[in-house]
Structure formats: structure tokens, C-alpha cells
Amino acid sequence: MANEAVIQTRFVLASGSPRRRALVDRFARPFEVDVPTGPEGGMEKGETPAELVSRLSIGKAKEVANRTDGAVVLAADTQVVLDGEGLGKPSDRAAAARMLRFLRGRIHIVVTGVTLLDANSGRSRTSVKKTDVTMRHYSDAEIEAYVASGEPYDKAGGYAVQDIDFCPAAKVRGCYLNVVGLPLCDVV
């Protein structure tokens, strides 16, 4: 069948996260990365965390799809939610330490919205995944060392569940990769 045309769709990850890039690299090759530049924004009045991550992942996918020529775009947004409040990403050392102290020894929810958008047809699918995380009782000295390492700043809630030097979580109930930032169980 030498005359058969091979149709290959470009696949684009709309994220600057090195963790998401590593996860996508496990199932999609080749793929491109195009980092959304629009503001992420916070929760709107009356909006739930699930609605927020859904809205933000859709916005990221649409922004990147508008810059591509017929690609399939994957975008995600993750929030750490404690007592109904999204913690966001820490802006400085004090915010990072405050978040980690706030989370210490408590259960919180990690919510990730994932959108897959076909730029050719405009069809899209969005899902939201929730995972419960119980944090261990780490010490103030551990918090200070982790904050000094610079690791908390690009992470929702100021931590990475997969960080083997800090190991913040005592228990994860649900999709572990959702806490990393991309629930592959939903993506695939």
C-alpha cells in the first residue's frame, strides 16, 4: 500500500510545566510545547474550584489553538484547595512557607481541569479530576529548607508531591498523577 497517505496530526501541549512535559513524553511522540501567556486569574464570584480549573484549562487550550495550524492541543490547570479556598502558587518565600504550614498535617483536595481541543474542528473535551491528599507533619526546619531550595514557586499549593527530598504527602487517595499536574487516566 505504498500510495496510502499517512495523516499525522500535530499534538501540542499548552503548558510550561516540566512535570506535564515529562508525563506527555510518556505517551505522545512527537509533540510540541506552546506556553500560554494569558493571565490565569483567580476564582470568580460564586465559582467552584472545579469550575475554575475547567475554565482556565479551556482558556489555555483556546489561546494555543489560535496560534497553531490544525493541531490537537492539550491544556491543564491545577489548584490545591483547602477549606474551599484555592491556594494558588506562592509569590514569595513568606507565601510559600505560609502555605506549607497551612497544609501541614491536613487533608486537602487537588483539582485539575484538562482540556483536549482539536483546532481543525473546534471540538473539545474537558474533564475535572479530584484527588485527596493528606500531608504529613513536617517540621518548620523542613519547610524552611524546602522554601530555600526555590522549589515551591511554580507549584499550586507550594509543593510537589513527587519531590523526594521533601516528601510532603503522607497519603494520596485517588489519582497520584493528578497531584503531579496531569491525570493521565483522564487524558488517555
Secondary structure, DSSP 8 states (H G I E B T S, - for coil): -TT-------EEEE---HHHHHHHTTT-SS-EE----S------TT--HHHHHHHHHHHHHHHHHTTSSS-EEEEEEEEEEETTEE----SSHHHHHHHHHHHTT-EEEEEEEEEEEETTT--EEEEEEEEEEEE----HHHHHHHHHHTGGGGSGGG--TT-TTT--EEEEES-HHHHHT--HHHH-
